[in-house]
Amino acid sequence: MHGNTASLRTLLSLMIFCSPVLLLYVAAGAESGDTVSLPISGDDDWSHHDFWQTTNGKPVSDGWRFADGAVSLVTPGKGGSIVSRPLPPHFELSWTWRIEKGVNSGLKYRVRRFGNSLFGNHYLGLEYQIIDSRPEDTSVGSTAAIYGLVAPIAEKTLHPPGEWNTARIVAIGDHVEHFLNGKLVAAANTTGPAWETAIALSKFSGSTGFGQPREGDRIMLTDHGGRVTYKDFHFVPHPSPSPEVAHLPGPFLANATRNGWATSDSVVIWTRTTKHREMLVDGLPFVSVPPTEAARLAKLDDAPRLLALQLPPGATLEDMFGACPGASGRVRLSYYPDQQRHKIRHAPWKLTSGENDFTAQWHLEGLTPNTRYVTVIEAQTADGKPSSVLLGGFRTPPNSHQAEPLRFCMTTCHDFLRRDDGLNGHTIYGALEKLAPDFIVHAGDIEYYDQPDPWALTTQLMRFKWARLFALPANRHFYNHTTSYFIKDDHDTLADDCWPGQTYGAVSFEEGAKLFNEEQFPSRHPRYANIRWGRDIEIWLLEGRDHRSPNTALDGPEKSILGIPQRTWLFETLAASKADFKLVFSPTPIVGPDRSGKRDNHANTAFSWEGEELRERLSQIPGVIVFCGDRHWQYASVDETGLWEFGCGPGSEKHQLGWKAGDARPKHRFLRVAGGFLSGELVPSIGKNKPSLTIRHLSVTGEEASRFVFPQPSSKAKRSRSQAAD
């Protein structure tokens, strides 16, 4: 190969690695003499009928003609695309081609199947586009483009329909080049953040290893419309080159995305830029601090000291087990309805910084109800170099006129310390993935600030715990593509049974609440909402910390967990709802029963005034069912008023505590002191049939432990078939 082409290749490689986009400028300099005539063996006659087959493995139809050393598509639409036998994935290939007016064709390479989720498992690969386009056309769909991904340069020579053109592909290792009539016009590296970003924003989104070499790859001649002739194929295989090790500086997206507050036409998307791709799994352990000492430290407000006491000498937080430090950069959210990439929309770029723990959020509006959306998060360095990309998604609720089958789930009580699936995270997420709920409610105690390793007595340590928990692969992946509603409770606000005005170490209640409300989770003001999920279901999400009175205050009409504005909103919106099922999600119990001595929720005597009002008012509204988190056991119970409540139980088998197995009280219709989660499945109203809702308690691995069907067959509360299971 001539030196100027080799130099150009080097230049292109550097440009691809550094450029923020894959629209590559290729400097002039590769002359027609750079095209090398490459011999083929006698066994590989590309112009012979038997070299090719249809994409389903059958002989090629007579829509293709093989004569005089040429392969011609003579009957477009009848010939169908044809593929070669498996060929070496590293190669140089040249050929000549001629088209008629209006042709859309191309030669694809590194062709393979990518599974049913991508174009029905049809053959896909990189494509040297051949189409009746203007010579000055530099779109990703013009002649010599790497179709859909990389545009050719404007300085190209393209002969019109009826005349011959020469083409050449160099595909060695992770680098590919397209030549047209002797000139290098498009190139790309098929690994790295720039390529991954281009794939994520293309029709090939969701593929793994697209464009990268694999044994068994094929060549394809496409039948997309119009007559085309190919001849003079020259193919030379190359050995696999030594892999290049690229240093990627980040930022990355190790905490993926979370979404929240989804309505039929809006959602909030959250992400965070990180220093590394994954959390540190071989980091240092924290210095053990006994609970009695931690209680003493919780009265101090010296943040540097409270941090230093839990770190080994000379260590920083970035050295610790589970560390997932943030890094500044730029992020952009793009989104589109699934299978409708042409409707893609791009939210504004945002800069991330340490001021808000390198997080970013977008509030999207104008969405289509009852639609699955794909999200693409791009991360770049501060100066605009691609560094990471991530696909995710969410579903919008149906509007109030749509009768749709639905499945939702609910969980509570997680933390890193008591995860039950090692470094993968929490076991329940495998079971949740199989159920594929339309939405999930996490009812709080998502993480525990007031538990060891470390005791989160500073804002810095609180942020460390969030980053570590959502860097666990199972947890991260599930929330990255599932519509979610996050409620906070005491342990993920400040500390056990907390209320406004308190402190925990160097952190005030207000600082802890702000961390959750505005930084670590999708934000909304106020943090309570009612959201319609189709014709038959409406949900209410309650805020149980920000507006509460002190637990120690004298009980009476002025003492409240919800606060007067939220309580007024709750009663008014419930009374106005036309949904058959009105599902109230509370971070703490309203019915219970709860342990004696607790003073934190409506099932306790400390809040009996508001609790009695809630139970009485809610029981008078048809279709109301309460779901609560907080408790570390699974239960279903019915108040004397007839109000049902379901406690979903802790999300880990290492987290059940606080109730004696078998101690079923009169209110109980089901009791199980074990980890798990809860699911609800709606069969919508059809014709004269009323909708039904089946509620189940499930184990952490998804086995059914209880089942209740609503509406109940009579007004008398009935016990579950598996009541009081242990």
Secondary structure, DSSP 8 states (H G I E B T S, - for coil): --HHHHHHHHHHHHHHHH-SSS-----S---GGG-------TT--TTSGGGEEETTS----TTEEEETTEEEE-STTTS--EEES---SSEEEEEEEEE-TT-EEEEEEEEEE--TTTGGG-EEEEEEEEES--TT--STTSTTSBTTTB---SS-----TTS-EEEEEEEETTEEEEEETTEEEEEEESSSHHHHHHHHTSTTTT-SSTTS--TT-EEEE--SSS-EEEEEEEEEE--------------B-TT-EEEE---SSEEEEEEE-BSSSS--TT-B------HHHHHHHTT---HHHHHHTTS-TT--GGGBTT---B--EEEEEEEEETT-GGG-EE---EEE-GGGTTEEEEEEES--TT-EEEEEEEEE-TTS-EEEEEEEEEE----TT----EEEEEEB---STT-SSGGG--THHHHHHHH--SEEEE-S-SS-TTSSSS---SHHHHHHHHHHHTTSHHHHHHHHSS-EEE---STTTSSTT--TT-EETTEEHHHHHHIIIIIIS---SSS-EEEE-SSSEEEEE---STT---TTS--STT--SS-HHHHHHHHHHHHH---SEEEEEESS-SS----TT--SSTTSGGGHHHHHHHHHHHHTSTTEEEEE-S-SSEEEEE-TT--EEEE--BSSTT---SS-TT---TTEEEEE-S-EEEEEEEE--BTTB--EEEEEEEETT--EEEEEEES-SSSS----TTTT--
